[in-house]
Structures are given as C-alpha cells and as structure tokens.
Amino acid sequence: MTTSLIDRFRKHYKSVRLAIAATPVVGASLPPVLHLWPPLGTPGIYFATPAAVLIQIAGVIPSVIHTKKAAKIWMVRGIAVALFSLAAYGIFLTSHVKCVKADFCLSVGSDETPLVQKNYNVPYVKPIEILKDAGPTDQTVDEYFTSQSTLIARIELFTAYFLTMVSTNFAVGCFARSTMPAGSSADSNTKSQSEKKRTGKSH
C-alpha cells in the first residue's frame, strides 16, 4: 500500500510541485480570507508572480542532491522550516491582518498615527473599528497607521508565507529525490561523478 502511494506520488510529483508554486498567483486572485496569499496591500499583488517562480525553483533544486540519504536529511530540514514558518505565518495573520468583511482583509501596522487620537476620542480603539469607520482601503491604512509599522508587519507576513511555501516545495522535491529508483538519471549522474573522482585519484 505504502509502495503504491509512493509510486503514484513519484509519477505526479512535478504536478504537485507546480501546484504549490502556483499558489501565490492563484491566492492573489482569490478572496484574502483564504490566506493563500498574504494581504500586503494593492502593490503586494505584483510580488505573487516572482514569488511563484522562486518557489518553483526551490522544488527543482533537490534533483541535484547526490544521494538518497542526503535527500532524506534535507527533506526533514525542509519540513521543520515549513512547520516553523507556518506557525509564524499563523501568528502574524492573527496580529497583523484585520478582516473587515467576509471577503476583504487588510494588513495594518501596530503603531497608530496622531490622526487616530484626533478623530477617535477614546483611550483605545481597535484597528478593525478604524477600518470599518474610515473605510477598508490602502489610504485608510496609510493615514491611521504609521508607514514603518505597516511595512514591518507586511515584511513579516511575506517572509513567513514565502519560507513556508519555499520549504514545502523543497521538501516535496527532496522526497521525490529520496524515492527515485536505482536506475534514475540522478543516480546515474551520481555514479558517473563518483567514477570520475576515483579515476582522477588513480591518475
């Protein structure tokens, strides 16, 4: 049963790798409440395609790993980074992202501008209340939250998301490399390189 699942995965792992890489582009066109792409404001949409390209490259890199044992080691490392980054992404989504409507979310900074105290005569007002009152737009974020804190929040969101996707695709590639049959091209290349090294030493 396990062997058949591995065989199926090996046949389709390139499609899996491509699907993971395409997630930023697809996520950027879907409602942000799905969190398949972090809400980085309007300019952030343009980062989706470059991110997808880099995520795809990360999935291809394991094909050059020399041995199956090394691929397994790197796979475990990739999974560890993915889990850590996913946890961080969840934390940043909770702290930085405010969903004003069922299908609309914005990321905001933690520091408010003096305009908040001027327009809201209360000791403390929640960011979600500001966005609902002033309007859930990039302009509202710029006016009511400091640009530095918003930039930091969005960098944290993007970094955690990007590391999650890159390490996940890398781990998928490592798993595929670690389960390649003995006669695969990668193993053949490894053997030829080893033979060259031995020949060089003998000379």
C-alpha positions in Angstrom: 0.0 0.0 0.0 2.8 2.4 1.0 4.8 1.5 -2.0 1.9 2.1 -4.4 1.3 5.6 -2.8 5.0 6.4 -3.3 4.8 5.3 -6.9 1.8 7.4 -7.5 3.4 10.4 -5.9 6.6 9.9 -8.0 4.5 9.9 -11.2 2.7 13.2 -10.2 5.2 15.0 -8.0 6.0 17.5 -10.7 2.3 18.5 -10.8 2.3 18.7 -7.0 5.4 20.9 -7.1 3.8 23.1 -9.8 0.6 23.4 -7.8 2.5 24.6 -4.7 4.4 27.1 -6.8 1.2 28.4 -8.4 -0.4 29.1 -5.0 0.7 32.7 -4.7 -0.7 33.6 -8.1 -3.9 31.8 -7.5 -4.2 33.1 -4.0 -3.7 36.7 -5.1 -6.8 36.5 -7.3 -9.0 34.8 -4.6 -10.6 36.4 -1.5 -7.9 37.2 1.0 -9.8 35.5 3.8 -8.5 32.2 2.4 -4.9 33.5 3.2 -3.4 31.7 0.2 -1.6 34.9 -0.4 -1.0 37.5 2.4 -2.9 40.8 2.1 0.0 43.1 1.5 -2.0 46.0 0.1 -2.5 46.7 -3.6 1.2 46.8 -4.6 1.7 43.4 -2.9 -0.2 41.6 -5.7 2.8 42.2 -8.0 5.0 40.1 -5.8 3.0 37.0 -6.4 4.5 36.0 -9.7 8.2 36.4 -8.7 7.4 34.5 -5.5 5.8 31.7 -7.6 8.9 31.5 -9.8 11.3 31.2 -6.8 9.1 28.6 -5.1 9.2 26.5 -8.3 13.0 26.8 -8.4 13.1 25.6 -4.8 11.3 22.5 -5.8 13.7 21.7 -8.6 16.9 22.2 -6.6 16.7 18.7 -4.8 17.1 17.0 -8.1 20.9 17.7 -8.0 21.3 16.2 -4.5 23.8 13.4 -4.9 22.4 10.7 -2.7 19.0 9.5 -1.4 20.3 9.6 2.2 21.2 13.3 1.8 17.8 14.0 0.2 16.1 12.5 3.2 18.1 14.6 5.6 17.3 17.8 3.6 13.6 16.8 3.4 13.4 16.6 7.2 15.1 20.0 7.4 12.7 21.4 4.8 9.7 20.1 6.8 11.0 21.6 10.0 11.4 25.0 8.4 7.9 24.7 6.8 6.2 23.9 10.1 8.1 26.7 12.0 7.3 29.2 9.2 3.6 28.1 9.0 3.3 28.7 12.8 4.8 32.2 12.4 2.5 32.9 9.5 -0.5 32.0 11.6 0.7 34.3 14.4 1.3 37.2 12.0 -2.1 36.7 10.4 -3.7 36.9 13.8 -1.8 40.0 14.9 -1.4 42.0 11.6 -4.5 41.1 9.4 -7.9 42.6 10.0 -10.9 41.2 8.1 -13.4 44.0 7.7 -15.8 42.0 5.6 -16.3 38.3 5.0 -14.3 38.6 1.8 -12.0 41.6 2.5 -8.9 41.7 4.7 -6.1 44.3 5.2 -2.7 44.1 6.9 -2.0 47.0 9.3 0.8 48.2 11.5 0.9 48.1 15.2 1.5 51.9 15.7 -1.2 54.4 15.1 -0.8 58.0 13.8 -1.9 61.1 15.7 -4.9 61.2 13.5 -6.4 58.3 15.5 -6.5 60.3 18.7 -7.8 63.3 16.8 -10.7 61.5 15.2 -11.5 59.0 17.9 -11.9 60.5 21.4 -11.4 57.2 23.3 -8.4 55.8 25.2 -8.2 52.9 22.9 -9.8 52.0 19.6 -9.3 48.7 17.8 -7.8 48.7 14.3 -10.8 46.8 13.0 -13.1 49.6 14.2 -11.0 52.3 12.5 -11.1 50.4 9.2 -14.9 49.8 9.4 -15.5 53.5 10.2 -13.0 55.2 7.9 -13.2 52.6 5.1 -11.2 49.5 4.4 -8.7 51.0 1.9 -5.0 51.4 1.5 -5.4 55.1 2.0 -7.0 54.5 5.5 -4.1 52.3 6.4 -1.6 55.0 5.4 -3.5 57.7 7.3 -4.2 55.9 10.6 -1.2 53.6 10.9 2.5 54.6 10.7 4.1 53.6 7.4 7.1 52.0 9.3 4.9 49.7 11.4 2.8 48.7 8.4 5.9 47.9 6.4 7.3 45.8 9.2 4.0 43.9 9.5 3.9 43.2 5.8 7.5 42.1 5.6 6.9 39.7 8.5 3.8 38.3 6.7 5.5 37.9 3.4 8.7 36.3 4.9 6.7 33.7 6.9 4.5 32.9 3.9 7.4 32.7 1.5 9.5 30.5 3.7 6.5 28.2 4.2 5.9 27.7 0.5 9.6 27.5 -0.4 10.5 25.0 2.2 7.3 22.9 1.5 8.2 22.7 -2.2 11.8 22.0 -1.4 10.7 19.1 0.9 8.5 17.7 -1.8 11.4 17.7 -4.2 13.6 16.1 -1.6 11.0 13.4 -1.0 10.8 12.7 -4.8 14.6 12.5 -5.0 14.9 10.2 -2.0 12.4 7.7 -3.5 13.9 7.6 -7.0 14.6 4.1 -8.3 18.2 3.0 -8.6 18.3 3.4 -12.4 17.2 7.0 -12.4 19.1 9.7 -14.2 20.0 11.4 -10.9 21.6 8.2 -9.5 23.4 7.6 -12.8 24.8 11.1 -12.7 26.0 10.5 -9.1 27.7 7.2 -10.1 29.4 8.8 -13.0 30.7 11.7 -10.9 32.0 9.1 -8.3 33.7 7.2 -11.0 35.4 10.3 -12.4 36.7 11.2 -8.9 38.1 7.7 -8.5 39.7 7.9 -11.9 41.2 11.2 -11.1 42.7 9.9 -7.8 44.2 6.9 -9.6 46.0 9.1 -12.1 
